């Protein structure tokens, strides 16, 4: 194998061909892959050249002699880096102990991680210093309005009311990193306080013009009540939970307010998690013409060994349910990137845009996929990741 210097020397000896190469070398060149970018409707066999953390060129036969690092992507899909809108990457206790993003990113293609409220306003500085600043991947967060480490003796509603102002201030002071406010509602989560918490969260987000992410699980509150509180740009997560806040009736019809909510721009997110993805429920909603807008894993320590494992496994479940690869990909790249709306071009592959890339493949075989209730299916295909590139660099699992 020739080194780059030998290749360039060879070309020069052959008559100055090196002089025709672009002036500045690519830092990384991905060759021979099948580029799939549903956000731009682009699909073609093409090379992708990366320079200084950005996509510098996309096209056939880009000059390999002029690249510092070359990846052969023959037989692989070259896609935008995956964007996981619901994860837990904050270290520590509580009901959702987070995982380290980088090692999972290295094997899963996820270049953008959104922590869905593992921390409250008083841990924002820690989130920045120990998670966001130290990760190779991009990390954003929603601030949780009602932390797990609260004083159990305190009046819950009073406590949440008191948290309103510092929560809003934290989000507004860290807008490049924080996306909004997360609240968990449902009989099994914050119990009888849930309707009140939802109202408080609504009030807070209206007053400060913040995005609201609402975790749904067991009713009450019932779905129509929840939908009434959701505005354009807000997010419902756990859309395919098989619990009381199912978006569709048992007979398959969507519940009151759901289609209207989507119509006015509410985002419906998957949020698999330990307890919130059910195959039959997903099938029912898909049959009702209600695919999720965004596919997300809700990964944390207690589900990384199953049933979640990672984002490609979660995506494979939608593929199994009949969603096309491009539809799955759009809901795992461009669509969630639009919800985040912090980096221009994120979630797509375009010249000048961020060089966040996943090298994916669809494996054929017999694969067992398991939902949150441990229902197992056998899929004939599985999405897998071969390489993750974020900000132009290979994401490495730290030693
Ligand atoms: Zn979660």
Boltz pocket constraint, residues with backbone or C-beta under 6 A from the ligand:
constraints:
  - pocket:
      binder: B
      contacts: [[A, 86], [A, 87], [A, 88], [A, 96], [A, 116], [A, 273], [A, 298]]
      max_distance: 6.0
